[in-house]
Amino acid sequence: MPGRLAALFSVLAGRTGNPRYFNDQAFHFQTLRALNNIRADGADTSEVLDTIGHIREGDVQSWYLAWTATADRVLDRAGRIRDARSHGQALLRAHNYLRTAEFFLAPADAKRPASFRRGVEAFDAGLDALGVDRERMSVPYGPNHLNAIHYPGPLGAEGKPLLVLCGGFDSTLEELYFELVPAAHQRGFSVLTFEGPGQGAVLREQGLVFTPEWERPTTAVLDAHFALHPSRSSTVLIGMSMGGYLAPRAAAFDDRIDGVVAFDVLFDFGAVARQGVPPLAFWLHARRAHAVLDALIAWKAWLSPGFAWSVANSQWVLGAASPIKAIELLSSYTLAPVVARITADVLILAGAEDHFIPPGQSGEFARALTAARSVRSIVYDRASGGAEHCQMGAQTLWHADFFDWIEDSERSRSIGTPARSVNQ
C-alpha cells in the first residue's frame, strides 16, 4: 500500500492519536528521519510526501527507487538554479534523499556504493554553495583511518565548549551536520563530528566494524583535532542513537570530556537485542539446529522489513557471521562495568515511545552514575512531540533542553559547585 494511503487507512481505522506515514514502523520512522532535516535545509515536506506516495508498503526496492527518483529530480533542478543559496539547499536535500534511498538495501546490494558516493558528493557541493566553513580530517587509526569534520563557529566560538557529535548504529558522517551544526552555529558554538568503526565510509570503504571500546576512536579523533586546534575550552561529547552507549563509554576513559549527552539513552544494548528474540531461537542455536533457525529468521524477515533490516545491518556493522552471533557481540555494549568512572556532567534524553530502546534504561543509567558531577534526565512524552527515538521530528525540543543544560553546566563549573540534578 503506498505510504500516503497507509496513513489515510490509519486515520480511517481510528488510529488518529499517533499518525503514521506507513504501517511498518521502520518505514514510518525513516520517513520521519528524512523530514527531521527540514530545519537545516535537508528536506522539503512536499518532496518527502510525494516520494512516499510512490512506495509500496514493505517493499525495499520500491523505497530505493522512489527516493532515488526524487533525488535525481532535485539534482536536475539544482543544476538550473543560479541563486547560490537555493542551489546549495537543493544539493543538501538531494544528499538526504540519497542517504535515505540506500538505507534499507542489503549490505551487499550493488546499488549501495554508488548511491552513497553520490550522496556525499551532493553534500560537499551543497555546503560549498552555501559557504559553510569546514575542515575534513582523516584521523590515523592503526593501519586505517577515521573521518571527521570540524565546523568552526563564528567569532568568539573558541571561548565556548567544543561540541563533539558521533552517531550510532546506522549513522553517516554527513547526516550529523543536519542534527546539530546549524543550530550550534546560530548559538556561537563550533562543532566536531566524526564517524568511527561500523559507521559511514569507515565501514563501507575500509570494512572496519564496531568496537565496544569506543574510547579508542574518540581519543584518536580528539587527539588529532586538538593537535591542530589547541583549546582550553571545555568539551561536550554527544552520542546519537547507539551513541547513547558510545559517548558515555568514551567519557568514562577520557577526562577531556567535561560533559556527555546520551541522545538517546542506551545503557545496555545487549538487553535491547535480547528482548526481541524468543527463547526458542537460543534453544535452537544451542542445539545447532541452524537450518530451522535460519528458516524462522527468513520467515520473520519476509513478514517485517524492519526486522530484515535490523538482522542484516547488525551482522554488517558488527562483522557477525549470524544473527545469534550479533546478539552475543552486542552483550558487550553495556555501560554497567564502566559507568562509575564517568565524572563529567551528564544529560540523558529518552523518548517515552522509543521503539528501539526501553525508556526505563534512562533511570537505570542515572542511578548508576555515582561519580558524575551532575545528572539531568529527561523523558519526552507524546504530547511534547519528542516521544520517538532520538526525538525524531522534534529538533527544537531537545535543542532547547540541550543548550540550557550546557549553560547551566558551564555556569556551575565556573563557580565551582555541582549543577543540580534534575529529572523531568
KEMI-445739 format. One line per field, with one value per residue (C-alpha): residue number from 1; residue in three letters; y, x, z. Coordinates in nm, 4 decimals. Layout:
# KEMI-445739
num = (NUM;...)
residu = (ALA;...)
y = (Y;...)
x = (X;...)
z = (Z;...)
END
This chain:
# KEMI-445739
num = (1;2;3;4;5;6;7;8;9;10;11;12;13;14;15;16;17;18;19;20;21;22;23;24;25;26;27;28;29;30;31;32;33;34;35;36;37;38;39;40;41;42;43;44;45;46;47;48;49;50;51;52;53;54;55;56;57;58;59;60;61;62;63;64;65;66;67;68;69;70;71;72;73;74;75;76;77;78;79;80;81;82;83;84;85;86;87;88;89;90;91;92;93;94;95;96;97;98;99;100;101;102;103;104;105;106;107;108;109;110;111;112;113;114;115;116;117;118;119;120;121;122;123;124;125;126;127;128;129;130;131;132;133;134;135;136;137;138;139;140;141;142;143;144;145;146;147;148;149;150;151;152;153;154;155;156;157;158;159;160;161;162;163;164;165;166;167;168;169;170;171;172;173;174;175;176;177;178;179;180;181;182;183;184;185;186;187;188;189;190;191;192;193;194;195;196;197;198;199;200;201;202;203;204;205;206;207;208;209;210;211;212;213;214;215;216;217;218;219;220;221;222;223;224;225;226;227;228;229;230;231;232;233;234;235;236;237;238;239;240;241;242;243;244;245;246;247;248;249;250;251;252;253;254;255;256;257;258;259;260;261;262;263;264;265;266;267;268;269;270;271;272;273;274;275;276;277;278;279;280;281;282;283;284;285;286;287;288;289;290;291;292;293;294;295;296;297;298;299;300;301;302;303;304;305;306;307;308;309;310;311;312;313;314;315;316;317;318;319;320;321;322;323;324;325;326;327;328;329;330;331;332;333;334;335;336;337;338;339;340;341;342;343;344;345;346;347;348;349;350;351;352;353;354;355;356;357;358;359;360;361;362;363;364;365;366;367;368;369;370;371;372;373;374;375;376;377;378;379;380;381;382;383;384;385;386;387;388;389;390;391;392;393;394;395;396;397;398;399;400;401;402;403;404;405;406;407;408;409;410;411;412;413;414;415;416;417;418;419;420;421;422;423;424)
residu = (MET;PRO;GLY;ARG;LEU;ALA;ALA;LEU;PHE;SER;VAL;LEU;ALA;GLY;ARG;THR;GLY;ASN;PRO;ARG;TYR;PHE;ASN;ASP;GLN;ALA;PHE;HIS;PHE;GLN;THR;LEU;ARG;ALA;LEU;ASN;ASN;ILE;ARG;ALA;ASP;GLY;ALA;ASP;THR;SER;GLU;VAL;LEU;ASP;THR;ILE;GLY;HIS;ILE;ARG;GLU;GLY;ASP;VAL;GLN;SER;TRP;TYR;LEU;ALA;TRP;THR;ALA;THR;ALA;ASP;ARG;VAL;LEU;ASP;ARG;ALA;GLY;ARG;ILE;ARG;ASP;ALA;ARG;SER;HIS;GLY;GLN;ALA;LEU;LEU;ARG;ALA;HIS;ASN;TYR;LEU;ARG;THR;ALA;GLU;PHE;PHE;LEU;ALA;PRO;ALA;ASP;ALA;LYS;ARG;PRO;ALA;SER;PHE;ARG;ARG;GLY;VAL;GLU;ALA;PHE;ASP;ALA;GLY;LEU;ASP;ALA;LEU;GLY;VAL;ASP;ARG;GLU;ARG;MET;SER;VAL;PRO;TYR;GLY;PRO;ASN;HIS;LEU;ASN;ALA;ILE;HIS;TYR;PRO;GLY;PRO;LEU;GLY;ALA;GLU;GLY;LYS;PRO;LEU;LEU;VAL;LEU;CYS;GLY;GLY;PHE;ASP;SER;THR;LEU;GLU;GLU;LEU;TYR;PHE;GLU;LEU;VAL;PRO;ALA;ALA;HIS;GLN;ARG;GLY;PHE;SER;VAL;LEU;THR;PHE;GLU;GLY;PRO;GLY;GLN;GLY;ALA;VAL;LEU;ARG;GLU;GLN;GLY;LEU;VAL;PHE;THR;PRO;GLU;TRP;GLU;ARG;PRO;THR;THR;ALA;VAL;LEU;ASP;ALA;HIS;PHE;ALA;LEU;HIS;PRO;SER;ARG;SER;SER;THR;VAL;LEU;ILE;GLY;MET;SER;MET;GLY;GLY;TYR;LEU;ALA;PRO;ARG;ALA;ALA;ALA;PHE;ASP;ASP;ARG;ILE;ASP;GLY;VAL;VAL;ALA;PHE;ASP;VAL;LEU;PHE;ASP;PHE;GLY;ALA;VAL;ALA;ARG;GLN;GLY;VAL;PRO;PRO;LEU;ALA;PHE;TRP;LEU;HIS;ALA;ARG;ARG;ALA;HIS;ALA;VAL;LEU;ASP;ALA;LEU;ILE;ALA;TRP;LYS;ALA;TRP;LEU;SER;PRO;GLY;PHE;ALA;TRP;SER;VAL;ALA;ASN;SER;GLN;TRP;VAL;LEU;GLY;ALA;ALA;SER;PRO;ILE;LYS;ALA;ILE;GLU;LEU;LEU;SER;SER;TYR;THR;LEU;ALA;PRO;VAL;VAL;ALA;ARG;ILE;THR;ALA;ASP;VAL;LEU;ILE;LEU;ALA;GLY;ALA;GLU;ASP;HIS;PHE;ILE;PRO;PRO;GLY;GLN;SER;GLY;GLU;PHE;ALA;ARG;ALA;LEU;THR;ALA;ALA;ARG;SER;VAL;ARG;SER;ILE;VAL;TYR;ASP;ARG;ALA;SER;GLY;GLY;ALA;GLU;HIS;CYS;GLN;MET;GLY;ALA;GLN;THR;LEU;TRP;HIS;ALA;ASP;PHE;PHE;ASP;TRP;ILE;GLU;ASP;SER;GLU;ARG;SER;ARG;SER;ILE;GLY;THR;PRO;ALA;ARG;SER;VAL;ASN;GLN)
y = (0.0000;0.3396;0.5429;0.8129;0.5562;0.3690;0.6886;0.7553;0.3986;0.4537;0.7606;0.5868;0.2947;0.5335;0.5404;0.9191;0.9545;0.8664;0.9440;0.7264;0.7531;0.3726;0.0847;-0.0653;0.1005;0.1016;0.2697;0.5183;0.6105;0.6523;0.8828;1.0882;1.0832;1.2342;1.5039;1.5759;1.7590;2.0279;2.2878;2.2503;2.2733;1.8949;1.8258;1.9782;1.8458;1.8168;1.6366;1.3788;1.3269;1.2903;1.0363;0.8087;0.8170;0.6076;0.3478;0.0113;-0.0811;-0.3016;-0.3065;-0.2210;-0.1837;0.0410;0.2520;0.2812;0.3700;0.6349;0.8189;0.7963;0.9376;1.2329;1.2899;1.2830;1.5406;1.7693;1.7347;1.8164;2.1228;2.2265;2.2371;2.5048;2.7248;3.0386;3.1628;3.0158;2.9633;2.7918;2.5814;2.4696;2.3907;2.1725;1.9791;1.9173;1.7864;1.5562;1.4265;1.3419;1.1649;0.9578;0.8615;0.7610;0.5684;0.3262;0.2757;-0.0493;-0.2072;-0.5253;-0.4548;-0.6426;-0.4739;-0.3384;-0.0159;0.0918;0.2151;0.4426;0.5831;0.6556;0.8270;1.0404;1.1485;1.2545;1.4481;1.6321;1.7125;1.8655;2.0575;2.1862;2.3163;2.4728;2.6586;2.7743;2.8868;2.6640;2.6676;2.3201;2.1076;1.7401;1.5325;1.1876;1.0593;0.7852;0.4727;0.1891;0.0908;0.2576;0.5996;0.7553;1.0502;1.3765;1.7213;2.0354;2.3147;2.6262;2.8557;3.2334;3.4809;3.4066;3.0340;2.9484;3.0680;2.8285;2.4500;2.2445;2.0272;1.6815;1.4639;1.0973;0.8836;0.5287;0.2003;0.3270;0.6796;0.8590;1.1424;1.3821;1.3434;1.4626;1.8124;1.8437;1.7243;1.9908;2.2088;2.4901;2.5131;2.5253;2.7914;3.0082;2.9992;3.0617;2.7097;2.5139;2.1507;1.8475;1.5465;1.2078;0.8539;0.5565;0.1838;0.0461;0.3764;0.5553;0.5462;0.3837;0.0749;0.0900;0.1670;0.0111;-0.2655;-0.1582;-0.2845;-0.1542;-0.1861;-0.1650;0.0191;0.3487;0.5402;0.4265;0.6043;0.9000;0.9507;0.9295;1.1962;1.4321;1.3932;1.4798;1.7765;1.9316;1.8883;2.1232;2.3412;2.3654;2.4857;2.5498;2.5441;2.2565;1.9663;1.8210;1.4823;1.3976;1.0435;0.9949;0.6734;0.3901;0.6823;0.6860;0.3992;0.5076;0.8614;0.7717;0.4808;0.7230;0.9716;0.7012;0.6915;1.0459;1.3274;1.5902;1.5289;1.7734;1.6957;1.3949;1.3578;1.0269;1.1203;0.8896;0.6766;0.3324;0.1811;-0.1824;-0.2698;-0.6415;-0.6264;-0.4439;-0.7046;-0.9990;-0.8711;-0.9155;-1.2706;-1.5630;-1.8215;-2.0792;-1.9108;-1.9563;-2.3136;-2.3965;-2.2293;-2.4253;-2.7499;-2.6495;-2.6578;-2.3863;-2.4774;-2.4489;-2.1239;-1.9742;-2.0671;-1.8961;-1.5819;-1.5767;-1.6144;-1.3250;-1.1110;-1.1735;-1.0503;-0.7455;-0.5283;-0.3607;-0.6947;-0.7908;-0.4645;-0.4977;-0.8504;-0.7609;-0.4332;-0.5948;-0.8559;-0.5928;-0.3311;-0.5848;-0.8258;-1.1096;-1.4380;-1.4942;-1.3121;-1.5024;-1.4098;-1.0457;-1.0666;-1.2240;-0.9410;-0.6761;-0.8141;-0.6344;-0.2994;-0.2236;0.0692;-0.1253;-0.2112;0.1463;0.3826;0.4523;0.6012;0.8850;1.2137;1.4579;1.6414;1.4062;1.4774;1.1775;1.2087;0.9463;0.9088;0.7572;0.5645;0.4813;0.1684;0.0784;0.1426;0.0996;0.4409;0.2642;0.2455;0.6184;0.5571;0.2620;0.4747;0.7738;0.5635;0.4085;0.7463;0.7585;0.9686;1.2063;1.5731;1.6185;1.4229;1.5607;1.3107;1.3989;1.1622;1.3160;1.2110;1.2137;1.5491;1.7139;1.5823;1.4055;1.0560;0.8958;0.7577;1.0486;1.2910;1.2488;1.5246;1.7465;1.9041;2.2335;2.0425;1.8638;2.1556;2.3829;2.1454;2.0698;2.4307;2.5208;2.2283;2.3488;2.6952;2.5535;2.3197;2.5915;2.8321;2.5751;2.4794;2.8447;2.8940;2.5527;2.3985;2.0965;2.1595;2.0386;1.7036;1.7234;1.4552;1.5537)
x = (0.0000;0.1546;0.2677;0.0004;-0.2756;-0.1405;-0.1505;-0.5068;-0.6056;-0.4692;-0.6878;-0.9981;-0.9341;-0.9464;-0.5737;-0.5621;-0.3655;-0.0350;-0.0414;0.1866;0.3353;0.3475;0.2035;0.5530;0.7393;1.0758;0.9395;0.7471;1.0483;1.2842;1.0317;1.0251;1.4057;1.4088;1.1618;1.3714;1.6276;1.3872;1.5062;1.8672;1.7842;1.7924;1.4347;1.1070;0.7754;0.6061;0.9032;0.9011;0.5233;0.5255;0.8075;0.6369;0.3241;0.5196;0.6415;0.4726;0.4383;0.7278;0.8918;1.2618;1.3322;1.0278;1.1680;1.5057;1.3595;1.1213;1.3822;1.6398;1.3919;1.3244;1.6965;1.7530;1.4776;1.6182;1.9724;1.8492;1.6686;1.9751;2.1794;1.9496;1.9356;2.1510;2.0946;2.3810;2.1807;1.8901;2.1396;2.3114;1.9848;1.8737;2.2008;2.1620;1.8093;1.9354;2.2006;1.9390;1.7179;2.0104;2.1087;1.7500;1.7291;2.0098;1.9066;1.7098;1.9218;2.1079;2.4723;2.5923;2.3467;2.5489;2.3462;2.4645;2.8199;2.7220;2.4220;2.6409;2.9119;2.6587;2.5119;2.8490;2.9292;2.5962;2.6574;3.0005;2.8817;2.5844;2.7954;3.0369;2.7499;2.6217;2.9696;2.9760;3.3303;3.4543;3.7636;3.7560;4.0013;4.1487;4.2389;4.5048;4.3639;4.6137;4.6652;4.3335;4.1783;3.8641;3.6763;3.5872;3.4630;3.5317;3.2775;3.4313;3.1781;3.1523;3.3871;3.4003;3.3290;3.6747;3.5609;3.2646;3.2587;3.3525;3.0554;3.1602;2.8936;2.9052;2.6266;2.5186;2.4066;2.3394;2.4819;2.6815;2.9235;2.7363;2.3918;2.5321;2.5546;2.1760;2.1240;2.3279;2.5682;2.3355;2.1661;2.5043;2.6412;2.3363;2.4293;2.8009;2.9451;3.1971;3.1166;3.3331;3.1570;3.3152;3.2440;3.4219;3.4343;3.0979;2.9775;2.9532;3.2522;3.4714;3.2517;3.1761;3.5239;3.7539;3.5396;3.6020;3.3258;3.2066;3.4090;3.2559;3.5739;3.4578;3.7175;3.9714;3.8242;3.7112;4.0599;4.2115;3.9738;4.0200;4.3991;4.4009;4.1681;4.3446;4.6832;4.5533;4.3335;4.4689;4.1987;4.1350;3.7602;3.5536;3.4452;3.0941;3.0502;2.7069;2.6227;2.3185;2.1121;2.3596;2.5842;2.3901;2.6207;2.9249;2.9636;2.9294;3.1681;3.4284;3.3666;3.4488;3.8065;3.8855;3.8941;3.8995;3.5257;3.3587;3.0010;2.8407;2.4969;2.3190;2.0873;1.9019;1.9869;2.1367;2.2615;2.2610;2.2406;2.2604;1.9389;1.7679;1.8844;1.7788;1.4305;1.3087;1.4358;1.2204;1.3911;1.3300;1.5962;1.8640;1.7431;1.7785;2.1184;2.2465;2.1394;2.2964;1.9601;2.0839;1.8671;1.5498;1.6685;1.7611;1.4196;1.2440;1.4533;1.3862;1.0140;1.0041;1.2194;0.9703;0.6896;0.8760;1.1175;1.2207;1.3241;1.5007;1.6955;1.7919;1.9250;2.1242;2.2558;2.3581;2.5672;2.7191;2.8217;2.9381;3.1070;2.8909;2.8551;2.4968;2.2105;2.2725;2.6411;2.5397;2.3321;2.6247;2.8534;2.6029;2.6147;2.9497;2.7822;2.6752;2.7813;2.7433;3.1158;3.2400;2.9585;3.1084;3.4153;3.2165;3.2881;3.1518;2.8206;2.5674;2.2491;2.0232;1.7442;1.4774;1.1522;0.8568;0.7560;1.1028;1.0624;1.4319;1.5262;1.3035;1.2823;1.3350;1.7044;1.7287;1.6550;1.8918;2.1686;2.1016;2.1116;2.4435;2.6166;2.7549;3.0638;2.9125;2.9433;2.5751;2.2974;1.9978;1.7495;1.4567;1.1935;0.9742;0.6095;0.3919;0.2331;0.5778;0.6471;0.9633;0.8403;1.0124;1.3659;1.6145;1.3199;1.2919;1.0798;1.1256;1.4684;1.3694;1.2515;1.5736;1.7883;1.6204;1.6955;2.0450;2.1614;2.0049;2.1931;2.5215;2.4671;2.3825;2.6823;2.9248;2.7965;2.8241;3.1769;3.2838;3.1747;3.2935;2.9628;2.7868;2.4951;2.1747;2.0359;1.7030;1.4612;1.1773)
z = (0.0000;-0.0929;0.2050;0.1971;0.1539;0.4564;0.6602;0.5446;0.6344;0.9852;1.0250;0.8902;1.1226;1.4164;1.4938;1.4983;1.8220;1.6594;1.2835;1.0743;0.7278;0.6950;0.8930;0.9093;1.1960;1.0183;0.7040;0.9189;1.1292;0.8354;0.6700;0.9893;0.9864;0.6371;0.7431;1.0510;0.8365;0.7130;0.9642;0.8418;0.4670;0.4263;0.3112;0.1944;0.3214;-0.0164;-0.1701;0.1090;0.0978;-0.2790;-0.2536;-0.0031;-0.2184;-0.4711;-0.2206;-0.1729;0.1928;0.2981;-0.0469;-0.0070;-0.3796;-0.4170;-0.1319;-0.3052;-0.6451;-0.5112;-0.3048;-0.5827;-0.8323;-0.6032;-0.5512;-0.9275;-0.9852;-0.7163;-0.8542;-1.2040;-1.0728;-0.8702;-1.1886;-1.3287;-1.0185;-1.0333;-0.6790;-0.4747;-0.1582;-0.3330;-0.5291;-0.2085;-0.0344;-0.3253;-0.3125;0.0602;0.0064;-0.2664;-0.0288;0.2339;-0.0192;-0.1499;0.2060;0.2715;-0.0581;0.0253;0.3868;0.3534;0.0795;0.1693;0.2616;-0.0479;-0.2853;-0.5779;-0.5760;-0.2301;-0.3023;-0.5899;-0.4017;-0.1003;-0.3062;-0.4941;-0.1606;-0.0203;-0.3381;-0.3192;0.0479;-0.0116;-0.3156;-0.1173;0.1688;-0.0804;-0.2452;0.0936;0.2008;0.5114;0.6510;0.7397;0.7642;0.6676;0.8683;0.8060;1.1525;1.1825;1.3477;1.3432;0.9774;0.8894;0.9340;1.0759;0.9274;1.0982;1.0016;1.2043;1.1602;1.3195;1.4785;1.4469;1.6131;1.9847;1.9491;2.0819;2.4246;2.4278;2.4732;2.1703;2.0759;1.9527;1.7914;1.6952;1.5541;1.6077;1.4585;1.1052;1.1001;0.8353;0.8971;0.6714;0.8289;1.1632;1.0152;0.9966;1.3515;1.5280;1.3268;1.2028;1.5439;1.7196;1.4846;1.5481;1.9164;1.8641;1.9034;1.6991;1.6212;1.5541;1.4006;1.3407;1.2288;1.3754;1.3093;1.1973;1.0552;0.7207;0.4898;0.7546;0.7324;0.3601;0.2293;0.4902;0.6345;0.9950;1.2243;1.5610;1.8780;2.2264;2.3337;2.1844;2.3839;2.1252;1.8186;2.0298;2.1733;1.8259;1.6935;1.9886;1.9753;1.6051;1.6496;1.9469;1.7774;1.5081;1.7307;2.0880;2.3230;2.6902;2.6462;2.7740;2.5549;2.5328;2.3664;2.2271;2.1208;1.8957;1.8990;1.9675;2.0514;2.3785;2.4722;2.2706;2.4083;2.7800;2.7256;2.5852;2.8673;3.1213;2.9902;2.8694;3.1258;2.8495;2.8155;3.0563;2.9549;2.7892;2.6331;2.5765;2.2897;2.3377;2.6332;2.5675;2.8900;2.7773;2.4066;2.4783;2.6798;2.3930;2.1413;2.3549;2.4371;2.0809;2.0432;2.1566;2.3828;2.1099;1.8945;2.1593;2.2228;1.8528;1.8350;2.1353;1.9658;1.6349;1.4602;1.2277;0.9311;1.1375;1.2964;0.9589;0.8224;1.1141;1.0705;0.6955;0.7579;1.0057;0.7750;0.4936;0.7190;0.8512;0.6500;0.9752;1.1224;0.7996;0.8067;1.1748;1.1196;0.8086;0.9486;1.2781;1.1022;0.8717;1.1260;1.3858;1.1476;1.2793;1.0933;1.2110;1.3843;1.7085;1.6954;1.6533;1.9711;2.1538;2.0384;2.1465;2.5006;2.5331;2.4668;2.8224;3.0389;3.3642;3.4036;3.3403;3.4393;3.7823;3.6093;3.4493;3.6290;3.3714;3.3739;3.2123;3.0173;2.9495;2.6934;2.6213;2.4306;2.6146;2.2992;2.1683;1.9535;1.9850;2.3468;2.6528;2.8239;3.1563;3.0695;3.1449;3.5135;3.5243;3.3757;3.6015;3.9187;3.8183;3.7644;4.1160;4.0318;3.7750;3.8554;3.7773;3.6101;3.4259;3.2864;3.0591;2.9207;2.6499;2.6169;2.3063;2.3859;2.3844;2.0353;2.1468;2.2256;1.9243;1.9221;1.9336;1.9465;1.5710;1.4275;1.7346;1.6991;1.8586;2.1655;2.2500;2.1331;2.3874;2.6745;2.5452;2.5165;2.8532;3.0078;2.8575;3.0039;3.3463;3.3437;3.2353;3.4986;3.7756;3.6742;3.6702;4.0314;4.1450;4.2517;4.1027;3.8699;4.0300;3.9332;3.7522;3.6396;3.4066)
END
